[in-house]
Amino acid sequence: MAVQIEVAGKVSVGYNSQTLGYSRDGVTIRFDPAFLEVMSDDYGGASGKPADRQILGCEANIVCELVKYDRTQVHALTSYIAGGTAFTLPALGTLMRQGSHTANLVLTGDSETWTIGDAQVIGSHEFNKGSRFSTWVISFVGYINNTTSRQFASVS
């Protein structure tokens, strides 16, 4: 494939089979792998350099600034669970992943689609209100922890 400029175009953000809205200036996706350092006496033991690193999974951190959005859908995500009640948290201590509070996050651009199958709402919701147009900023985290979910994105 030739080296070229890539333009995703407008990005539609969908979560739990619901369209949340469209982004402004795209969507930011950051991949953060988790590594465990393997120490060895060959390289100085615990005080030396690691002999190797073991990968233990990866997170994708996604930030979406929505300028066109479905108010009902984004308000419902203030519960931090898919299909939750707006502005109502689940019981304190709820296990989010084990409790099946993750869903598919689908980011659809003009030239490619990214699907993150095990995502949850995380972080602050940020929105502005006033006489200018409103935006809604929402963050997600997607997980890869096993051999069957290694692929974050299907790019078309």
N, C-alpha and C positions, 0 to 999 in steps of 0.2 A: 504494500500500500504506500502511496506517495505521502510525503510530509506535506501537510496543508493546514490552513486555518480551519478550525472547527467552530461552528455556530449552532448551538442547540436550539435557538429560537425561543419562542414562548414555551413555558413549562407549566403543564397542568399537574397539580398535586392531588393524588387520590390516596385515601387511607380507609381500610376496612370496607372496601368496595363502594366508598362514597367519594365524590369529587368535592374537595375542599375549596379549590379555586385555582387562580393563576398567579405565578410569581412575578416579582419585579426584579429585574437584573439577574434572573436565573435563580438557581438553588445551589447552595454550598454543600459539598459532600467531602468529608474528611475521614480517611481510613486510619484507625489506630490499632496496630497489632499488639498483642501481649506476648512478651518473651520472658522466659526464665533462664537466667544465666547458669550454666553448668560449670562449676569450679573444679579445678583439678590440681593436684600437687605438682603436675608437670609444669604448670604456669604460676606457681607460687601459692597455691591453696586459696583460702578465703580472702587473702590480702592481695592476690595477684589478678591477672586478667582471666576472663572466662575461656575455657577450652572450647566451648560451643554455646549455642543458644537453642532453646527448645521453644517452638511456637505453641501457644496455648489457646489461641483463638484470635478474634479480631472484632472490633466494633467499627461501625460506620456512624459518624455523627453528621446529621443533616439539619441544616437551618434553612427555612423557607420564609421569605417575606412575601406575604400574599397581598396584592393590591386589589384583586377582584376575588371575593370569597363568599361562600355560603355561610352567613352568620350563624344559623342554627347548627351547622356541622362543626364550625370552629369553637363555638361556645360549648358544645357537648364534650369536646376534647379537653376542656379545663378540668374535667374529672380524672384525666390521665389514664382512662381506660376506654377501649373501643366500645361504643354503644352506651357510654355512661350518661349521667344526668349533669347538665350544665352547672358549673360552679359548685359541685358536690364531690368531695373526695371519697374514695372507697374507705373501708374500715382501716384505721391505722394498723400497720403491720402486714397489710396484704402483700403477698408475694406476687409480683407483677408478671414475671415470666411463667412461673410454676402455676399461677392462677389463670393462665391463658388470656392475659390482658395485652397480648401483642397481636399484630395484624399485618397484612401486606401493605407496604408503602410503594406506590407506583408513581414515578416521575416521568411524565410523557412530554418530550420535546418534539420539535419539528423534524429532527434528524435521528433521534434515538430515544429509547425508553429504558429506564432503569427500574428494576423491581427488587425490593428488599423485603424478603419474605417473613422475617421475624423482627418486626420493628415495634417500638412503643414510643409514646409521647413522653418527652423528658425535658427538664429545664423549664425556664420561665416562658410564659406567654407574654408577649409585649404588643400593645396596641395603642394607637393614638386616637383621640377624639377631638373634634373641633370643626371649624368652618371649612378646612381643607379636606381633601379625600382621606379616608382612613386606611391604614395598613394593619395587618395582623402578622406578627412574627411568631412562628412555632418551631420547636426543635424536636427531632426524633433521634433515637439511637437504634441501630440495627445490629444483630448479633450473628456471628459465625463461630460456633463452638464444637461442631462435629463434622464428620466427613461427608455427611449428606447435605450440609448447608453451606458448603464452601463458596459457592458462587454467589456474589452479591448481586450482580447485575446481568440482565440479558440485554445486550445492546443490539438493536435492529439496524 
